[in-house]
Amino acid sequence: MDQDMRFGYLPEEFSNYEESRIVILPVPYDGTSTWVRGAAEGPEAILEASPNLEFYDIETGAEVYRAGICTDTAIDLAETPGEMVEAVALRVDGYLEDGKFPVVIGGEHSVAIGAIRTVARRIPKVTILQLDAHADLRGEYLGSKYNHACVMARAKELSPIVQVGLRSMDVSEKPSLVAENVFYARDLVGRRDGFDDVLARLGDRVYITIDLDVFDPGIMPSTGTPEPGGLGWYEVLSLLQAVTAKRQVVGFDVCELCPTKDNHAPDFLAAKLIYTLLSYRFAAEVK
């Protein structure tokens, strides 16, 4: 991907590393995808869509770009899933050391493993909140424990996990579910408030990992494994707003955009999701 691309094409004043509160790490990796391929093109598509955002957020009344949003050089040289995970973990470790807020954009969902590993090591008692259509709890898949189908199995080894939006899983994953920490899509569709039951399962500090197939394919068809019956835009935002209002969000990732040349709406959705979540998180600091 073009290494000169940056989120929002923000001017240097609001995108240099030293003064930015937020760092975006593109990881155009698609090495373990098992159906629709193309997630490696997701980060570039998100960055290309991002300058078309309006940088004033109506809901929060904030211009979060004023906190500084730096886009780091992409990680795109990893040859194996393990090398990719290590590279992401090392980069995120540097951001946290420097007091930055990390945002990883994939690429397939396995890019989250390295970020989760570092966050869990550096931040005590962090909870991993997953928004996803799939459980991703396989111990290994197709010979790799770093497959996209294993993300939450790796996370669960490190921290408590809470899973939201699920509507597909293999029977082998069922024993790994923590029933009280799972919120199925069928119970969330149409829900716009009252997320106290989800919040009750989260600790004070939360890292959020978002697979874009949590959304219904009617608005997010561009994913590697689309599943019917997903959540809508406002349902997801309502949950994220509740989490950021009541908990300390320490970072997040957005993964699994598989862009298509004839439909750029999903690319823009992903870019707006990132900016909106950042607005929820940093509005108080930039007003």
Sequence and secondary structure as in RCSB ss.txt:
>XXXX:A:sequence
MDQDMRFGYLPEEFSNYEESRIVILPVPYDGTSTWVRGAAEGPEAILEASPNLEFYDIETGAEVYRAGICTDTAI
DLAETPGEMVEAVALRVDGYLEDGKFPVVIGGEHSVAIGAIRTVARRIPKVTILQLDAHADLRGEYLGSKYNHAC
VMARAKELSPIVQVGLRSMDVSEKPSLVAENVFYARDLVGRRDGFDDVLARLGDRVYITIDLDVFDPGIMPSTGT
PEPGGLGWYEVLSLLQAVTAKRQVVGFDVCELCPTKDNHAPDFLAAKLIYTLLSYRFAAEVK
>XXXX:A:secstr
  TT  GGG  GGGT TTT SEEEEEE   TT  SS  GGGHHHHHHHHGGGS SSBTTTTB GGGG EEE    
    SHHHHHHHHHHHHHHHHHTT EEEEEESSGGGHHHHHHHHHHHSTTEEEEEE SB    S BTTBTTSGGG
HHHHHHTTS EEEEEE B  GGGGGG  GGGEEEGGGTTT  S  HHHHTTS SEEEEEEEGGGB TTT   BSS
  SS B HHHHHHHHHHHHHHSEEEEEEEE B  BTTB HHHHHHHHHHHHHHHHHHHHHH 
